[in-house]
């Protein structure tokens, strides 16, 4: 889907901005049912002194504030890296309709790896989850970022 490529490109731009700021290069973009971008964010736990400052959480907070509701039905979230358990939980609580993920994360991911959050019987909302475009680019950005810090 060409729209997926467009929105994931925006998420990757957010990831690059995060990397430029010294944060792990992860980005997220949330769009409404009409395809309008309602939130975009990169990782910022260091800058914000916030352990929950992941790109997904930040995008969900921005959108919820704009909409005036913590539930975000009909939205699609584009993320450059498979969400962790905390972010998967927030995505479920927000009732995001569709989750598009670029790179998988066998070590810290919680959607396709680890706890497989959305497959748990205690999960009340499961977004449609798909492998999105730019997985290689997102993975390369992450590897380069962490290689430079070792």
N, C-alpha and C positions, 0 to 999 in steps of 0.2 A: 504494500500500500504506500503510495508516494507521500501521503500525508504523514505517515509514521516516520518516514525518512526526514521530512521537514522538521517535525517536532523533536525528533531525537537529535538532529543537528543543533537545535537550540539548547537541548539539555547538555550536549557535549560542549557547547560554548560556556555554559554555566560551570561545567567541570573544569575547563581550562582556566576560567577566572578564579576558581577556588585554588587550583594549583599555583597560580601566580601569586596568590595571597598566602601560600605556605600550607594550605589545607589539603587533605586528601582529595584528589580530583574526581569528585562525584557530583553530578548535576541532575536536576529534576525539573520537569515542566508539566504543569497541570492544565488541561484544556477542558472547556465545557462541551456539552453535546453539540453545539454549533461549530466547534473547532476554534473557538476564541481562547487564546492563552489567558488564563486568569492568575497564574502564578508561575514564577521561575526562581530557582535558588540553587546555590551550590553549597557544599559542605562548609560549615563555619563553627565547629565546636571550640576550636582554639581561640579564634577572634572573639567569640561571644561568651567564652568561659561557660559553655553549656554542653554537658555530655549528650544532650538530646539534639544538638545542632546539626543533625544529618540533613542532607539536601531534601530528602522526601518529607521529613517532619517540617522543615522550614517552609516548603512549598504548600503543604497542607495547611499550616497556620496562616500563611498569607491569604490563601483562598478562602478559608473559613471566616477570616476577618472581613474580607471583601464582601462575601455573600451574606454574612451575618448568621451563619449556621455551621455547626461542626460536621454536619452531614453534607456530603458533596456528591449526591446521586447524579448519574449521567456523565460523570467526568472520566477522563482518561489521564493516567499518570505515566509519563515517560521518564525512565531512570537509566542512568548509564551503567549502573552496577546492581546486581541482584540484591534486593533489600535484606537487611538483617531482621532479626526477630522483632526488635522494637518497632522498626519501620513497618514491617508486615502487619503488626498489631494495629498501628495507627491507620494504615490503609484500610483495614477491615472495619475499624470503628467509623471511619469517615464514609464508608459505603462507596468507595471508588468503584466505578463500573468495570473499568478495563485497566490493566497494568501491562505496560510494554517495557521490557527489560533488554538492554543491549548486552552487556557482558555478564556471564554467570560467575558466581563466587563460591567455589567448592569449600573454601575455608570458613567464611563468615556469613554466607547467604542462608536465608531461611525460607525461601520459596521453593526452589528445586533441590536444595541441599539441606543438611542439618535437620532441623525440626519439621521442615515442610509445613509451615504454619497453616496455610490454607487447607491442608488435608486433615487437620486435627478436628475431632468431633466437637471440641469446645469453641471452634471458630464459627462465629455467627454470620459472617458475610464473606463470601469468596468472590473476588473479582475475576473476570476473565483474564487469564495471564498468558501472554505470548512472548516469544523470542522476537525481539525487534531488530532493526538494522543497526549498523555501526558497532557491532560487538567487537570486532578486531581493533577498531580505532579506540574505543573506550578502554579495552584491555591494554593496548599499547601505551596509552596515556598513563594508566595506573602503574604499569611495570616500570616505565621510565621515571616516573615520580619517585617510586620507592627505591629503585636502583640508585638514584642520585643521592639518597639519604643513607645508604649503607656504607 
